[in-house]
Amino acid sequence: MIRFTKIPYSVRLLLTDRCNLNCIFCLRDAANKASKEELNTEEWLNFFLRLKELQVFNIALSGGEIFLRDDLFVLLKRLRENRMHRISLLTNGTLISEKVAYQLSELNVRAITISVDGLEQRHNMIRGDGSFQQTIKGIQNLLGVGIKPTISFTPTRDNYKEVGPLIDFMAPLGISTIQANNLSPEGRCLKIYKDLVLEYPHQVEEFLDVIKKKQTESPAVKIICQFGYYYYLPQLYKDFQQNPQDYKIQSLKSGCGAAATSCAITPNGDVVPCEGFLTFKGGNIREQDLYDIWNESENFKTIRELSKISMDQTPYCKDCKYIYLCDAGCRAAAYIVYNDLLAPGLLCPLKKGDQLGS
């Protein structure tokens, strides 16, 4: 279980809801227009000073598209001056010119993740005409100054077969890390999630087989797969049966840092446990101090308390044989879909009576 820290270990800053693309499964339902409610430059800079005082030194910046902010490098420079241990960026890569790449290199900002959802035709269908070439150019500009971005791929029913060709395309460019993420029912994706999420077990198995094959064929590329946990449960269960003494019953949210070690700040200053828990607002940095929000918010305490609920005490999962192996997955996703913090994992096939195997 992740233990609660008196200050957040890391904070994700959602700098803007504005985006130059129109991705079909955007988590923020971003559009190409600025909101008057977004924190301005001075407000962010003042907040950065507070982060320094609290000794929060792990910062992730995302949006929307962060490079649409005219003051981005003003913000990055201040973060670097505050001696942040790690600054990471999440972007679509389309606005990273040679000049931008050089500026990032000068500030030693190297932890950059760029979303790519297939080869040109498929990626453009998901993110907009011409976006693939713009993103690849941005990647090449980063590589040109010695920055190797991580490529983020989100498998859906429409693009999961592209992961192999995408890895083959990226490896010769010099990309060293590619990660596959879970689709999340947030923002624009909520209404179409059920039509996009991979079918279990056949599409999941096909996708994971390609990942395993590419991990062998492309040893120079680190392929991280955060997908398919439920598929592997039967295999893990066999080890549990042989070595039960090595396991203990899991708790809800046992592997999640939301409201325990991390939080997110929305473009208008709301403090939330994570991007998925927008309805569990703890406060707003325009009105309250982050330390007070972190320690006193009742909404944060509610999310924090989930990790104290053992899987054998949950109404939906208590009789499942996998409670020594499973923590019911993302609580935010389950809450968004079922409006219940104790609901079963969104991808769990057992919730429909399906069998994972024995």
C-alpha positions in Angstrom: 0.0 0.0 0.0 1.3 3.5 -0.9 1.6 5.5 2.4 0.2 9.0 2.7 2.9 11.7 2.7 2.4 15.1 4.5 3.1 16.9 1.3 2.6 15.6 -2.2 5.7 13.9 -3.6 4.7 14.9 -7.2 2.2 17.3 -8.8 0.8 17.3 -12.3 0.1 20.8 -13.6 -2.6 21.0 -16.3 -1.5 24.3 -17.8 -4.3 24.6 -20.3 -7.4 23.0 -21.8 -6.6 24.5 -25.2 -5.3 22.2 -27.9 -4.4 22.5 -31.6 -5.7 19.0 -32.3 -9.0 17.3 -31.9 -8.3 13.8 -30.7 -11.3 11.5 -30.6 -10.5 10.1 -27.1 -9.1 13.3 -25.5 -9.1 13.0 -21.7 -9.8 16.7 -21.3 -12.2 17.3 -24.1 -9.8 20.0 -25.2 -10.5 22.6 -27.9 -8.6 25.3 -29.7 -9.8 28.1 -27.6 -8.4 29.6 -24.4 -10.4 29.8 -21.2 -10.6 33.1 -19.3 -10.4 31.0 -16.1 -6.9 29.7 -16.7 -4.2 30.7 -14.3 -2.1 33.5 -15.7 1.7 33.6 -15.7 2.1 35.4 -12.4 -0.3 33.0 -10.6 1.6 30.0 -11.8 5.0 31.6 -10.9 3.7 32.4 -7.4 2.5 28.9 -7.0 5.9 27.5 -8.1 7.5 29.4 -5.2 5.1 27.7 -2.8 6.0 24.3 -4.3 9.6 25.2 -3.6 8.8 26.0 0.0 7.0 22.8 0.4 9.9 20.9 -1.3 7.7 19.4 -4.0 10.4 18.7 -6.6 8.7 16.3 -9.1 6.5 18.2 -11.6 4.7 17.0 -14.7 3.2 19.5 -17.2 0.4 18.6 -19.5 -2.8 20.1 -21.0 -4.4 20.4 -23.5 -1.3 21.2 -25.5 1.2 22.9 -23.2 3.2 24.5 -26.1 0.2 26.7 -27.0 1.0 28.7 -23.9 3.1 31.7 -24.8 4.7 31.8 -21.4 5.7 28.1 -21.3 9.4 28.8 -21.3 9.0 31.5 -18.6 7.3 28.8 -16.5 9.9 26.2 -17.3 12.8 28.5 -16.5 11.3 29.3 -13.1 10.8 25.6 -12.3 14.4 24.9 -13.3 15.6 27.8 -11.1 13.6 26.3 -8.2 15.8 23.2 -8.6 13.0 20.8 -9.4 14.5 17.3 -9.4 12.4 16.1 -12.3 10.3 18.1 -14.8 8.4 16.0 -17.3 6.2 17.2 -20.2 3.3 15.5 -22.0 2.7 16.9 -25.5 1.4 15.9 -29.0 4.8 17.1 -30.4 3.4 19.1 -33.3 4.7 22.5 -32.0 8.2 21.4 -31.2 10.3 23.4 -33.7 14.1 23.3 -33.9 14.1 26.4 -31.8 11.8 24.9 -29.2 13.8 21.7 -29.0 17.0 23.8 -28.5 15.4 25.8 -25.7 14.3 22.5 -24.0 17.8 21.2 -24.3 19.3 24.4 -22.8 17.0 24.0 -19.8 17.9 20.3 -19.5 14.2 19.3 -19.8 14.5 15.8 -21.2 11.6 13.8 -19.8 9.2 14.3 -22.6 6.3 12.0 -23.6 4.7 12.4 -27.1 1.5 10.7 -28.0 1.5 8.7 -31.3 -1.4 6.4 -32.0 -0.3 4.6 -35.2 1.2 5.2 -38.5 0.3 8.2 -40.6 -3.2 7.3 -41.8 -4.4 5.9 -38.6 -2.8 8.6 -36.4 -4.4 11.3 -38.6 -7.8 9.7 -38.3 -7.5 9.9 -34.5 -5.8 13.2 -34.1 -6.5 15.2 -37.3 -5.2 15.6 -40.8 -1.5 16.4 -41.1 -0.8 15.8 -37.4 1.4 12.7 -37.9 4.0 14.5 -40.0 4.0 17.5 -37.6 4.5 15.1 -34.7 7.3 13.2 -36.4 9.0 16.5 -37.2 8.8 17.5 -33.6 10.3 14.1 -32.5 13.1 14.5 -35.0 13.8 18.0 -33.7 14.2 16.7 -30.2 16.4 13.9 -31.3 18.5 16.4 -33.1 19.4 18.1 -29.8 20.0 14.8 -28.0 16.6 14.5 -26.3 15.0 11.0 -26.7 11.3 11.4 -26.0 9.1 8.5 -24.8 6.4 7.5 -27.3 3.0 6.9 -25.8 0.5 4.6 -27.6 -3.1 4.0 -26.5 -4.5 0.9 -28.0 -8.2 0.9 -29.2 -10.2 -1.4 -31.4 -9.3 0.8 -34.3 -5.5 1.1 -33.9 -4.2 -1.8 -31.8 -2.9 -3.7 -34.9 -0.6 -0.7 -35.6 1.6 -1.1 -32.5 4.0 -3.5 -34.3 4.5 -1.3 -37.4 4.8 1.8 -35.2 7.6 0.2 -33.1 9.3 -0.8 -36.4 9.0 2.8 -37.6 10.2 4.5 -34.4 13.2 2.3 -33.6 15.4 3.4 -36.6 14.7 7.1 -35.7 16.5 6.6 -32.4 13.5 6.3 -30.1 14.5 4.1 -27.1 11.2 4.0 -25.1 7.6 3.2 -26.1 4.8 2.7 -23.7 1.3 1.3 -24.1 -1.3 2.9 -21.9 -4.9 2.0 -20.9 -7.7 3.8 -22.6 -9.6 5.9 -20.0 -13.3 6.9 -20.0 -12.6 10.6 -19.4 -13.4 13.7 -21.3 -14.3 13.2 -24.9 -13.7 9.5 -24.6 -16.5 8.8 -22.1 -19.3 8.5 -24.6 -17.4 6.3 -27.0 -15.3 4.3 -24.5 -17.3 1.0 -24.8 -16.9 1.1 -28.6 -13.1 1.7 -28.4 -11.8 -0.4 -25.6 -10.2 -3.7 -26.7 -12.4 -6.8 -26.6 -11.5 -9.3 -24.0 -9.8 -11.8 -24.4 -9.0 -12.1 -28.2 -8.0 -8.5 -29.1 -6.2 -8.1 -25.8 -4.3 -11.4 -26.4 -3.4 -10.4 -30.0 -2.1 -7.0 -28.8 0.0 -8.5 -26.0 1.4 -11.1 -28.3 2.7 -8.4 -30.6 4.2 -6.5 -27.6 6.1 -9.7 -26.4 7.3 -10.3 -30.0 8.6 -6.8 -30.4 10.3 -6.8 -27.0 12.4 -9.7 -28.3 12.9 -8.4 -31.9 13.8 -4.8 -30.8 16.0 -5.1 -27.7 17.3 -1.5 -28.2 13.8 -0.2 -27.6 12.3 -0.4 -24.1 8.7 -1.3 -24.5 6.6 -0.6 -21.4 3.1 -2.2 -21.4 0.7 -0.9 -18.7 -2.1 -2.9 -20.4 -3.5 -6.4 -20.0 -3.2 -7.1 -16.2 -6.4 -9.0 -16.0 -5.3 -11.2 -18.9 -2.3 -12.4 -16.9 -4.3 -13.1 -13.7 -4.8 -16.8 -14.3 -1.0 -17.2 -14.7 -0.3 -15.2 -11.6 -2.9 -17.3 -9.7 -1.0 -20.5 -10.4 2.0 -19.0 -8.6 -0.2 -17.9 -5.8 -1.5 -21.4 -5.4 2.0 -22.8 -5.2 3.4 -20.0 -2.9 0.4 -18.6 -0.9 2.7 -17.5 1.9 4.2 -14.9 -0.4 0.9 -13.0 -0.8 -1.4 -11.0 1.3 -4.9 -9.7 0.5 -4.8 -6.6 -1.6 -6.5 -3.3 -0.8 -8.4 -0.9 -3.0 -6.1 1.7 -4.6 -3.1 -0.1 -3.2 -0.9 0.9 -6.1 -2.2 4.4 -6.8 -0.7 7.6 -5.4 -3.7 9.9 -6.0 -4.3 12.0 -2.9 -1.6 9.8 -1.1 1.6 11.0 -2.7 0.4 13.0 -5.8 -2.3 15.4 -7.0 -3.1 17.5 -10.0 -3.8 21.2 -10.5 -6.4 22.0 -13.2 -6.0 25.0 -15.6 -8.2 27.2 -13.3 -6.3 26.2 -10.1 -8.5 23.4 -8.7 -6.6 20.8 -6.7 -7.8 17.3 -7.4 -6.4 13.8 -6.5 -5.7 13.1 -10.2 -7.1 14.0 -13.6 -9.7 11.3 -13.3 -11.1 12.6 -10.0 -12.2 16.0 -11.1 -15.4 15.8 -9.1 -13.4 15.3 -5.9 -12.0 18.8 -5.8 -10.0 19.6 -2.7 -9.8 23.3 -3.1 -8.4 26.0 -5.3 -4.9 27.5 -5.1 -6.3 30.9 -5.8 -8.2 30.6 -2.5 -6.3 28.2 -0.3 -2.7 27.0 0.4 -1.8 23.7 -1.2 -0.6 22.3 2.1 -4.0 23.0 3.8 -5.9 21.5 0.8 -3.7 18.4 0.9 -4.1 17.8 4.6 -7.6 19.0 5.3 -9.8 18.4 2.3 -12.6 16.0 3.0 -12.7 14.9 -0.6 -9.0 14.0 -0.5 -9.5 12.1 2.8 -12.3 10.1 1.1 -10.0 9.0 -1.7 -7.2 8.3 0.7 -9.4 6.1 2.9 -10.0 3.7 -0.1 -6.6 2.2 0.4 -7.6 1.0 3.8 -10.4 -1.1 2.4 -9.3 -4.7 2.0 -10.5 -6.5 -1.1 -12.3 -9.1 1.1 -14.4 -6.2 2.5 -15.6 -4.8 -0.9 -19.2 -5.6 -1.9 -18.4 -6.6 -5.5 -15.0 -8.3 -5.2 -15.0 -9.9 -1.7 -15.8 -13.4 -3.0 -13.3 -13.4 -5.9 -10.4 -15.8 -5.8 -8.1 -13.1 -7.1 -8.2 -10.8 -4.1 -4.6 -11.7 -3.2 -3.6 -10.5 -6.6 -5.9 -7.7 -7.7 -6.8 -4.2 -6.2 -9.8 -3.6 -8.5 -7.9 -1.2 -10.8 -8.3 2.5 -11.3 -10.8 3.9 -8.8 -11.3 7.1 -10.9 -12.3 5.2 -14.0 -14.7 2.9 -12.0 -16.3 6.0 -10.4 -16.7 7.8 -13.7 -18.6 4.9 -15.2 -20.4 3.4 -12.2 -20.6 6.4 -9.9 -19.4 4.1 -7.1 -15.9 4.3 -5.5 -16.2 0.6 -4.6 -17.2 -0.6 -8.1 -15.2 -3.4 -9.7 -12.3 -2.7 -12.1 -13.5 -1.3 -15.3 -11.7 -3.9 -17.4 -12.4 -6.8 -15.1 -14.3 -9.5 -17.2 -15.5 -11.2 -14.0 -17.9 -8.4 -13.3 -20.0 -9.7 -16.3 -19.8 -13.3 -15.2 -17.0 -14.2 -17.6 -14.3 -16.5 -16.6 -10.6 -15.7 -16.7 -9.6 -19.3 -16.2 -8.5 -21.4 -13.4 
